[in-house]
Amino acid sequence: MTTILIAGLILHSAWEVGSNAVKELIDLSPSQMTLAAIEETVEKVEGVTFVQSVRIRTMGGALYVELTIEVTPTITVEEGYAIGQQIREGLMAEVPNIIDVSTTLAPRGMYLRQFLAAET
């Protein structure tokens, strides 16, 4: 009886480790709550007009976030850099397990122009 119990515990542990490894290998996205928290945090940053895309990768339980955001096209490089830093610091403080954030800036309306161009 003890042998069956120990075998069951070993199988359960193997299932936990194996399922987490498979989730990382197939690049399973994090929960909708995590995605919503990321978007909400980014949208609070002054100067961000639209969150165009969010890509999240997991590695060892840590999250790597890649964002494309839209900003006013007339801002300076320095202002754009400051917006990126605010996003990075805000996400790393607000959302657990984020260890790296990469931000790409696009001029306001770029997503809409790309979307409309694809429709025609």
N, CA, C and O atoms as a GROMACS GRO file, in nm:
protein
  480
    1MET      N    1   0.082  -0.120   0.000
    1MET     CA    2   0.000   0.000   0.000
    1MET      C    3   0.087   0.127   0.000
    1MET      O    4   0.058   0.223  -0.071
    2THR      N    5   0.191   0.126   0.079
    2THR     CA    6   0.281   0.240   0.086
    2THR      C    7   0.348   0.263  -0.049
    2THR      O    8   0.370   0.377  -0.090
    3THR      N    9   0.380   0.155  -0.118
    3THR     CA   10   0.444   0.165  -0.248
    3THR      C   11   0.353   0.236  -0.348
    3THR      O   12   0.399   0.318  -0.427
    4ILE      N   13   0.226   0.204  -0.344
    4ILE     CA   14   0.128   0.268  -0.434
    4ILE      C   15   0.117   0.417  -0.402
    4ILE      O   16   0.110   0.500  -0.492
    5LEU      N   17   0.116   0.450  -0.274
    5LEU     CA   18   0.109   0.591  -0.234
    5LEU      C   19   0.233   0.668  -0.280
    5LEU      O   20   0.220   0.779  -0.332
    6ILE      N   21   0.349   0.611  -0.262
    6ILE     CA   22   0.473   0.677  -0.305
    6ILE      C   23   0.476   0.691  -0.457
    6ILE      O   24   0.515   0.795  -0.509
    7ALA      N   25   0.434   0.586  -0.528
    7ALA     CA   26   0.429   0.593  -0.675
    7ALA      C   27   0.332   0.703  -0.720
    7ALA      O   28   0.360   0.774  -0.816
    8GLY      N   29   0.220   0.716  -0.650
    8GLY     CA   30   0.124   0.821  -0.682
    8GLY      C   31   0.182   0.959  -0.661
    8GLY      O   32   0.161   1.048  -0.744
    9LEU      N   33   0.255   0.979  -0.552
    9LEU     CA   34   0.319   1.108  -0.526
    9LEU      C   35   0.425   1.141  -0.631
    9LEU      O   36   0.437   1.255  -0.675
   10ILE      N   37   0.501   1.040  -0.671
   10ILE     CA   38   0.602   1.061  -0.774
   10ILE      C   39   0.537   1.097  -0.907
   10ILE      O   40   0.582   1.189  -0.975
   11LEU      N   41   0.430   1.026  -0.944
   11LEU     CA   42   0.358   1.058  -1.068
   11LEU      C   43   0.298   1.198  -1.065
   11LEU      O   44   0.302   1.270  -1.165
   12HIS      N   45   0.243   1.236  -0.951
   12HIS     CA   46   0.186   1.370  -0.938
   12HIS      C   47   0.294   1.477  -0.956
   12HIS      O   48   0.273   1.575  -1.028
   13SER      N   49   0.407   1.459  -0.891
   13SER     CA   50   0.518   1.555  -0.905
   13SER      C   51   0.568   1.560  -1.048
   13SER      O   52   0.595   1.668  -1.101
   14ALA      N   53   0.582   1.444  -1.111
   14ALA     CA   54   0.626   1.440  -1.251
   14ALA      C   55   0.528   1.513  -1.341
   14ALA      O   56   0.568   1.583  -1.433
   15TRP      N   57   0.400   1.497  -1.315
   15TRP     CA   58   0.298   1.565  -1.395
   15TRP      C   59   0.310   1.717  -1.380
   15TRP      O   60   0.303   1.790  -1.479
   16GLU      N   61   0.328   1.764  -1.257
   16GLU     CA   62   0.342   1.908  -1.233
   16GLU      C   63   0.463   1.966  -1.306
   16GLU      O   64   0.452   2.068  -1.374
   17VAL      N   65   0.578   1.901  -1.292
   17VAL     CA   66   0.700   1.949  -1.355
   17VAL      C   67   0.687   1.942  -1.507
   17VAL      O   68   0.722   2.036  -1.578
   18GLY      N   69   0.636   1.830  -1.557
   18GLY     CA   70   0.623   1.810  -1.702
   18GLY      C   71   0.525   1.906  -1.765
   18GLY      O   72   0.552   1.959  -1.873
   19SER      N   73   0.411   1.929  -1.701
   19SER     CA   74   0.311   2.019  -1.761
   19SER      C   75   0.363   2.162  -1.766
   19SER      O   76   0.338   2.233  -1.863
   20ASN      N   77   0.434   2.206  -1.663
   20ASN     CA   78   0.492   2.341  -1.665
   20ASN      C   79   0.597   2.354  -1.775
   20ASN      O   80   0.604   2.458  -1.841
   21ALA      N   81   0.677   2.251  -1.793
   21ALA     CA   82   0.780   2.254  -1.898
   21ALA      C   83   0.716   2.260  -2.036
   21ALA      O   84   0.763   2.334  -2.123
   22VAL      N   85   0.610   2.185  -2.058
   22VAL     CA   86   0.540   2.186  -2.187
   22VAL      C   87   0.477   2.322  -2.212
   22VAL      O   88   0.480   2.372  -2.325
   23LYS      N   89   0.420   2.383  -2.110
   23LYS     CA   90   0.360   2.516  -2.126
   23LYS      C   91   0.464   2.617  -2.172
   23LYS      O   92   0.436   2.702  -2.257
   24GLU      N   93   0.585   2.609  -2.118
   24GLU     CA   94   0.691   2.701  -2.161
   24GLU      C   95   0.737   2.669  -2.302
   24GLU      O   96   0.762   2.760  -2.381
   25LEU      N   97   0.747   2.541  -2.334
   25LEU     CA   98   0.794   2.503  -2.467
   25LEU      C   99   0.698   2.547  -2.578
   25LEU      O  100   0.741   2.587  -2.686
   26ILE      N  101   0.568   2.540  -2.550
   26ILE     CA  102   0.472   2.581  -2.653
   26ILE      C  103   0.437   2.729  -2.643
   26ILE      O  104   0.350   2.778  -2.715
   27ASP      N  105   0.505   2.798  -2.553
   27ASP     CA  106   0.489   2.943  -2.537
   27ASP      C  107   0.346   2.982  -2.503
   27ASP      O  108   0.288   3.072  -2.563
   28LEU      N  109   0.290   2.912  -2.406
   28LEU     CA  110   0.154   2.939  -2.361
   28LEU      C  111   0.148   3.078  -2.300
   28LEU      O  112   0.232   3.115  -2.218
   29SER      N  113   0.048   3.155  -2.339
   29SER     CA  114   0.038   3.292  -2.287
   29SER      C  115  -0.008   3.292  -2.142
   29SER      O  116  -0.076   3.199  -2.098
   30PRO      N  117   0.029   3.395  -2.068
   30PRO     CA  118  -0.014   3.405  -1.928
   30PRO      C  119  -0.164   3.433  -1.920
   30PRO      O  120  -0.231   3.447  -2.022
   31SER      N  121  -0.213   3.440  -1.800
   31SER     CA  122  -0.357   3.458  -1.778
   31SER      C  123  -0.408   3.591  -1.833
   31SER      O  124  -0.331   3.685  -1.855
   32GLN      N  125  -0.537   3.597  -1.853
   32GLN     CA  126  -0.600   3.721  -1.899
   32GLN      C  127  -0.585   3.831  -1.793
   32GLN      O  128  -0.578   3.949  -1.827
   33MET      N  129  -0.579   3.792  -1.666
   33MET     CA  130  -0.560   3.891  -1.560
   33MET      C  131  -0.424   3.958  -1.573
   33MET      O  132  -0.411   4.079  -1.553
   34THR      N  133  -0.321   3.879  -1.606
   34THR     CA  134  -0.187   3.934  -1.624
   34THR      C  135  -0.184   4.029  -1.742
   34THR      O  136  -0.129   4.139  -1.732
   35LEU      N  137  -0.243   3.988  -1.853
   35LEU     CA  138  -0.249   4.073  -1.972
   35LEU      C  139  -0.325   4.202  -1.943
   35LEU      O  140  -0.282   4.310  -1.984
   36ALA      N  141  -0.438   4.191  -1.874
   36ALA     CA  142  -0.516   4.310  -1.840
   36ALA      C  143  -0.437   4.404  -1.748
   36ALA      O  144  -0.443   4.526  -1.764
   37ALA      N  145  -0.363   4.348  -1.653
   37ALA     CA  146  -0.282   4.430  -1.562
   37ALA      C  147  -0.172   4.502  -1.639
   37ALA      O  148  -0.142   4.618  -1.610
   38ILE      N  149  -0.112   4.435  -1.737
   38ILE     CA  150  -0.008   4.498  -1.818
   38ILE      C  151  -0.066   4.613  -1.898
   38ILE      O  152  -0.011   4.724  -1.896
   39GLU      N  153  -0.176   4.589  -1.968
   39GLU     CA  154  -0.237   4.694  -2.050
   39GLU      C  155  -0.284   4.811  -1.965
   39GLU      O  156  -0.266   4.927  -2.004
   40GLU      N  157  -0.342   4.783  -1.850
   40GLU     CA  158  -0.389   4.889  -1.761
   40GLU      C  159  -0.273   4.975  -1.711
   40GLU      O  160  -0.284   5.097  -1.705
   41THR      N  161  -0.165   4.911  -1.674
   41THR     CA  162  -0.047   4.983  -1.625
   41THR      C  163   0.012   5.071  -1.734
   41THR      O  164   0.049   5.185  -1.709
   42VAL      N  165   0.021   5.018  -1.856
   42VAL     CA  166   0.079   5.094  -1.967
   42VAL      C  167  -0.009   5.213  -2.003
   42VAL      O  168   0.041   5.322  -2.029
   43GLU      N  169  -0.141   5.193  -2.005
   43GLU     CA  170  -0.232   5.300  -2.043
   43GLU      C  171  -0.233   5.415  -1.943
   43GLU      O  172  -0.275   5.526  -1.976
   44LYS      N  173  -0.188   5.390  -1.819
   44LYS     CA  174  -0.182   5.496  -1.718
   44LYS      C  175  -0.064   5.591  -1.741
   44LYS      O  176  -0.063   5.702  -1.686
   45VAL      N  177   0.033   5.550  -1.820
   45VAL     CA  178   0.152   5.633  -1.842
   45VAL      C  179   0.116   5.750  -1.932
   45VAL      O  180   0.060   5.732  -2.040
   46GLU      N  181   0.150   5.869  -1.887
   46GLU     CA  182   0.120   5.989  -1.964
   46GLU      C  183   0.200   5.987  -2.095
   46GLU      O  184   0.320   5.961  -2.095
   47GLY      N  185   0.131   6.014  -2.204
   47GLY     CA  186   0.195   6.016  -2.335
   47GLY      C  187   0.159   5.896  -2.421
   47GLY      O  188   0.175   5.900  -2.543
   48VAL      N  189   0.110   5.789  -2.358
   48VAL     CA  190   0.068   5.670  -2.434
   48VAL      C  191  -0.073   5.694  -2.483
   48VAL      O  192  -0.163   5.720  -2.403
   49THR      N  193  -0.093   5.684  -2.615
   49THR     CA  194  -0.226   5.705  -2.670
   49THR      C  195  -0.295   5.573  -2.704
   49THR      O  196  -0.418   5.567  -2.711
   50PHE      N  197  -0.217   5.466  -2.726
   50PHE     CA  198  -0.276   5.338  -2.764
   50PHE      C  199  -0.174   5.228  -2.744
   50PHE      O  200  -0.056   5.245  -2.775
   51VAL      N  201  -0.219   5.114  -2.692
   51VAL     CA  202  -0.133   4.996  -2.682
   51VAL      C  203  -0.161   4.911  -2.804
   51VAL      O  204  -0.267   4.849  -2.816
   52GLN      N  205  -0.065   4.908  -2.896
   52GLN     CA  206  -0.085   4.842  -3.024
   52GLN      C  207  -0.071   4.690  -3.013
   52GLN      O  208  -0.155   4.617  -3.066
   53SER      N  209   0.032   4.643  -2.947
   53SER     CA  210   0.048   4.498  -2.931
   53SER      C  211   0.127   4.469  -2.805
   53SER      O  212   0.211   4.547  -2.762
   54VAL      N  213   0.097   4.353  -2.747
   54VAL     CA  214   0.166   4.305  -2.628
   54VAL      C  215   0.207   4.160  -2.656
   54VAL      O  216   0.123   4.076  -2.687
   55ARG      N  217   0.334   4.133  -2.644
   55ARG     CA  218   0.385   3.996  -2.658
   55ARG      C  219   0.452   3.959  -2.527
   55ARG      O  220   0.533   4.034  -2.474
   56ILE      N  221   0.418   3.842  -2.477
   56ILE     CA  222   0.472   3.798  -2.349
   56ILE      C  223   0.533   3.660  -2.367
   56ILE      O  224   0.469   3.568  -2.419
   57ARG      N  225   0.655   3.645  -2.323
   57ARG     CA  226   0.725   3.517  -2.325
   57ARG      C  227   0.754   3.476  -2.181
   57ARG      O  228   0.784   3.561  -2.096
   58THR      N  229   0.746   3.348  -2.155
   58THR     CA  230   0.781   3.298  -2.022
   58THR      C  231   0.910   3.217  -2.031
   58THR      O  232   0.935   3.145  -2.128
   59MET      N  233   0.989   3.231  -1.927
   59MET     CA  234   1.112   3.153  -1.918
   59MET      C  235   1.140   3.128  -1.770
   59MET      O  236   1.173   3.220  -1.695
   60GLY      N  237   1.126   3.004  -1.731
   60GLY     CA  238   1.150   2.971  -1.591
   60GLY      C  239   1.057   3.043  -1.495
   60GLY      O  240   1.096   3.074  -1.383
   61GLY      N  241   0.934   3.068  -1.538
   61GLY     CA  242   0.838   3.138  -1.454
   61GLY      C  243   0.846   3.290  -1.462
   61GLY      O  244   0.759   3.359  -1.411
   62ALA      N  245   0.950   3.341  -1.526
   62ALA     CA  246   0.967   3.485  -1.542
   62ALA      C  247   0.901   3.530  -1.672
   62ALA      O  248   0.892   3.454  -1.768
   63LEU      N  249   0.856   3.654  -1.675
   63LEU     CA  250   0.789   3.708  -1.792
   63LEU      C  251   0.877   3.812  -1.862
   63LEU      O  252   0.933   3.901  -1.798
   64TYR      N  253   0.888   3.799  -1.991
   64TYR     CA  254   0.954   3.897  -2.077
   64TYR      C  255   0.845   3.961  -2.161
   64TYR      O  256   0.773   3.892  -2.233
   65VAL      N  257   0.832   4.092  -2.154
   65VAL     CA  258   0.722   4.163  -2.219
   65VAL      C  259   0.777   4.250  -2.332
   65VAL      O  260   0.873   4.326  -2.313
   66GLU      N  261   0.714   4.239  -2.449
   66GLU     CA  262   0.744   4.326  -2.563
   66GLU      C  263   0.618   4.402  -2.597
   66GLU      O  264   0.511   4.342  -2.615
   67LEU      N  265   0.629   4.534  -2.604
   67LEU     CA  266   0.514   4.620  -2.631
   67LEU      C  267   0.538   4.708  -2.752
   67LEU      O  268   0.650   4.750  -2.779
   68THR      N  269   0.432   4.734  -2.825
   68THR     CA  270   0.434   4.842  -2.923
   68THR      C  271   0.323   4.937  -2.880
   68THR      O  272   0.206   4.899  -2.869
   69ILE      N  273   0.362   5.062  -2.857
   69ILE     CA  274   0.264   5.161  -2.813
   69ILE      C  275   0.265   5.278  -2.910
   69ILE      O  276   0.363   5.303  -2.980
   70GLU      N  277   0.154   5.348  -2.912
   70GLU     CA  278   0.145   5.469  -2.994
   70GLU      C  279   0.155   5.591  -2.904
   70GLU      O  280   0.099   5.596  -2.795
   71VAL      N  281   0.230   5.690  -2.955
   71VAL     CA  282   0.250   5.816  -2.884
   71VAL      C  283   0.228   5.930  -2.982
   71VAL      O  284   0.221   5.908  -3.103
   72THR      N  285   0.217   6.051  -2.931
   72THR     CA  286   0.204   6.169  -3.016
   72THR      C  287   0.328   6.178  -3.106
   72THR      O  288   0.440   6.170  -3.056
   73PRO      N  289   0.309   6.196  -3.237
   73PRO     CA  290   0.424   6.193  -3.328
   73PRO      C  291   0.523   6.308  -3.310
   73PRO      O  292   0.633   6.302  -3.364
   74THR      N  293   0.486   6.411  -3.238
   74THR     CA  294   0.573   6.528  -3.227
   74THR      C  295   0.663   6.526  -3.104
   74THR      O  296   0.734   6.624  -3.079
   75ILE      N  297   0.663   6.418  -3.027
   75ILE     CA  298   0.748   6.416  -2.908
   75ILE      C  299   0.895   6.398  -2.949
   75ILE      O  300   0.925   6.350  -3.058
   76THR      N  301   0.983   6.437  -2.859
   76THR     CA  302   1.126   6.423  -2.885
   76THR      C  303   1.171   6.281  -2.850
   76THR      O  304   1.098   6.205  -2.786
   77VAL      N  305   1.292   6.248  -2.891
   77VAL     CA  306   1.349   6.117  -2.858
   77VAL      C  307   1.363   6.104  -2.706
   77VAL      O  308   1.338   5.998  -2.649
   78GLU      N  309   1.401   6.212  -2.643
   78GLU     CA  310   1.416   6.211  -2.498
   78GLU      C  311   1.282   6.183  -2.429
   78GLU      O  312   1.277   6.107  -2.333
   79GLU      N  313   1.175   6.246  -2.477
   79GLU     CA  314   1.042   6.221  -2.420
   79GLU      C  315   0.998   6.077  -2.446
   79GLU      O  316   0.939   6.014  -2.358
   80GLY      N  317   1.026   6.025  -2.564
   80GLY     CA  318   0.993   5.886  -2.595
   80GLY      C  319   1.068   5.789  -2.505
   80GLY      O  320   1.011   5.690  -2.458
   81TYR      N  321   1.195   5.818  -2.482
   81TYR     CA  322   1.275   5.735  -2.392
   81TYR      C  323   1.218   5.737  -2.251
   81TYR      O  324   1.210   5.634  -2.185
   82ALA      N  325   1.178   5.855  -2.205
   82ALA     CA  326   1.120   5.869  -2.070
   82ALA      C  327   0.991   5.789  -2.058
   82ALA      O  328   0.966   5.726  -1.956
   83ILE      N  329   0.909   5.791  -2.162
   83ILE     CA  330   0.785   5.713  -2.161
   83ILE      C  331   0.819   5.564  -2.151
   83ILE      O  332   0.758   5.492  -2.073
   84GLY      N  333   0.914   5.519  -2.228
   84GLY     CA  334   0.956   5.379  -2.223
   84GLY      C  335   1.006   5.338  -2.085
   84GLY      O  336   0.975   5.230  -2.037
   85GLN      N  337   1.083   5.426  -2.021
   85GLN     CA  338   1.135   5.398  -1.887
   85GLN      C  339   1.021   5.393  -1.784
   85GLN      O  340   1.022   5.308  -1.695
   86GLN      N  341   0.923   5.483  -1.797
   86GLN     CA  342   0.809   5.482  -1.705
   86GLN      C  343   0.730   5.353  -1.720
   86GLN      O  344   0.685   5.294  -1.621
   87ILE      N  345   0.714   5.308  -1.844
   87ILE     CA  346   0.642   5.183  -1.868
   87ILE      C  347   0.718   5.067  -1.805
   87ILE      O  348   0.660   4.985  -1.734
   88ARG      N  349   0.847   5.061  -1.830
   88ARG     CA  350   0.931   4.953  -1.775
   88ARG      C  351   0.923   4.949  -1.622
   88ARG      O  352   0.896   4.844  -1.564
   89GLU      N  353   0.946   5.063  -1.559
   89GLU     CA  354   0.944   5.069  -1.413
   89GLU      C  355   0.806   5.037  -1.356
   89GLU      O  356   0.794   4.966  -1.256
   90GLY      N  357   0.701   5.089  -1.422
   90GLY     CA  358   0.566   5.064  -1.375
   90GLY      C  359   0.529   4.917  -1.384
   90GLY      O  360   0.471   4.861  -1.291
   91LEU      N  361   0.562   4.853  -1.497
   91LEU     CA  362   0.529   4.712  -1.514
   91LEU      C  363   0.605   4.624  -1.416
   91LEU      O  364   0.549   4.531  -1.358
   92MET      N  365   0.732   4.654  -1.398
   92MET     CA  366   0.812   4.571  -1.307
   92MET      C  367   0.768   4.588  -1.162
   92MET      O  368   0.787   4.496  -1.081
   93ALA      N  369   0.711   4.702  -1.128
   93ALA     CA  370   0.662   4.725  -0.993
   93ALA      C  371   0.521   4.669  -0.972
   93ALA      O  372   0.489   4.620  -0.863
   94GLU      N  373   0.436   4.675  -1.076
   94GLU     CA  374   0.294   4.641  -1.061
   94GLU      C  375   0.262   4.495  -1.091
   94GLU      O  376   0.173   4.437  -1.028
   95VAL      N  377   0.332   4.435  -1.186
   95VAL     CA  378   0.296   4.300  -1.231
   95VAL      C  379   0.404   4.202  -1.185
   95VAL      O  380   0.522   4.220  -1.217
   96PRO      N  381   0.364   4.098  -1.111
   96PRO     CA  382   0.464   4.005  -1.060
   96PRO      C  383   0.534   3.925  -1.172
   96PRO      O  384   0.475   3.898  -1.276
   97ASN      N  385   0.658   3.889  -1.148
   97ASN     CA  386   0.738   3.801  -1.233
   97ASN      C  387   0.790   3.864  -1.361
   97ASN      O  388   0.854   3.794  -1.440
   98ILE      N  389   0.765   3.992  -1.386
   98ILE     CA  390   0.821   4.054  -1.506
   98ILE      C  391   0.966   4.089  -1.476
   98ILE      O  392   0.994   4.158  -1.378
   99ILE      N  393   1.058   4.041  -1.562
   99ILE     CA  394   1.199   4.073  -1.539
   99ILE      C  395   1.259   4.154  -1.654
   99ILE      O  396   1.371   4.203  -1.642
  100ASP      N  397   1.185   4.168  -1.764
  100ASP     CA  398   1.237   4.251  -1.873
  100ASP      C  399   1.121   4.305  -1.956
  100ASP      O  400   1.023   4.235  -1.980
  101VAL      N  401   1.134   4.431  -1.998
  101VAL     CA  402   1.033   4.496  -2.080
  101VAL      C  403   1.102   4.566  -2.196
  101VAL      O  404   1.198   4.640  -2.177
  102SER      N  405   1.052   4.540  -2.315
  102SER     CA  406   1.104   4.606  -2.435
  102SER      C  407   0.989   4.682  -2.499
  102SER      O  408   0.883   4.626  -2.525
  103THR      N  409   1.011   4.811  -2.523
  103THR     CA  410   0.904   4.897  -2.576
  103THR      C  411   0.943   4.954  -2.711
  103THR      O  412   1.053   5.006  -2.729
  104THR      N  413   0.852   4.943  -2.806
  104THR     CA  414   0.869   5.006  -2.937
  104THR      C  415   0.764   5.116  -2.947
  104THR      O  416   0.647   5.094  -2.918
  105LEU      N  417   0.808   5.234  -2.990
  105LEU     CA  418   0.716   5.347  -3.006
  105LEU      C  419   0.674   5.362  -3.150
  105LEU      O  420   0.755   5.345  -3.242
  106ALA      N  421   0.548   5.392  -3.171
  106ALA     CA  422   0.495   5.419  -3.304
  106ALA      C  423   0.414   5.549  -3.297
  106ALA      O  424   0.358   5.581  -3.192
  107PRO      N  425   0.406   5.623  -3.407
  107PRO     CA  426   0.327   5.746  -3.404
  107PRO      C  427   0.177   5.714  -3.393
  107PRO      O  428   0.129   5.613  -3.444
  108ARG      N  429   0.106   5.802  -3.325
  108ARG     CA  430  -0.038   5.784  -3.305
  108ARG      C  431  -0.109   5.763  -3.439
  108ARG      O  432  -0.082   5.834  -3.535
  109GLY      N  433  -0.197   5.665  -3.444
  109GLY     CA  434  -0.275   5.636  -3.564
  109GLY      C  435  -0.212   5.532  -3.656
  109GLY      O  436  -0.273   5.493  -3.756
  110MET      N  437  -0.092   5.487  -3.626
  110MET     CA  438  -0.022   5.392  -3.712
  110MET      C  439  -0.099   5.260  -3.723
  110MET      O  440  -0.113   5.206  -3.833
  111TYR      N  441  -0.148   5.209  -3.611
  111TYR     CA  442  -0.223   5.083  -3.614
  111TYR      C  443  -0.346   5.095  -3.702
  111TYR      O  444  -0.374   5.005  -3.781
  112LEU      N  445  -0.418   5.204  -3.688
  112LEU     CA  446  -0.538   5.225  -3.768
  112LEU      C  447  -0.504   5.234  -3.916
  112LEU      O  448  -0.574   5.176  -4.000
  113ARG      N  449  -0.398   5.306  -3.949
  113ARG     CA  450  -0.357   5.315  -4.090
  113ARG      C  451  -0.318   5.177  -4.146
  113ARG      O  452  -0.352   5.144  -4.259
  114GLN      N  453  -0.247   5.098  -4.068
  114GLN     CA  454  -0.209   4.964  -4.112
  114GLN      C  455  -0.331   4.875  -4.128
  114GLN      O  456  -0.340   4.797  -4.222
  115PHE      N  457  -0.424   4.888  -4.036
  115PHE     CA  458  -0.546   4.808  -4.040
  115PHE      C  459  -0.629   4.843  -4.164
  115PHE      O  460  -0.677   4.754  -4.233
  116LEU      N  461  -0.645   4.973  -4.191
  116LEU     CA  462  -0.722   5.016  -4.306
  116LEU      C  463  -0.654   4.978  -4.437
  116LEU      O  464  -0.722   4.942  -4.533
  117ALA      N  465  -0.521   4.984  -4.442
  117ALA     CA  466  -0.448   4.946  -4.561
  117ALA      C  467  -0.463   4.797  -4.589
  117ALA      O  468  -0.468   4.755  -4.704
  118ALA      N  469  -0.471   4.717  -4.484
  118ALA     CA  470  -0.487   4.572  -4.502
  118ALA      C  471  -0.627   4.537  -4.553
  118ALA      O  472  -0.645   4.435  -4.620
  119GLU      N  473  -0.725   4.620  -4.520
  119GLU     CA  474  -0.862   4.596  -4.561
  119GLU      C  475  -0.884   4.622  -4.709
  119GLU      O  476  -0.973   4.563  -4.770
  120THR      N  477  -0.803   4.710  -4.769
  120THR     CA  478  -0.824   4.744  -4.910
  120THR      C  479  -0.745   4.655  -5.002
  120THR      O  480  -0.752   4.671  -5.124
   0.00000   0.00000   0.00000
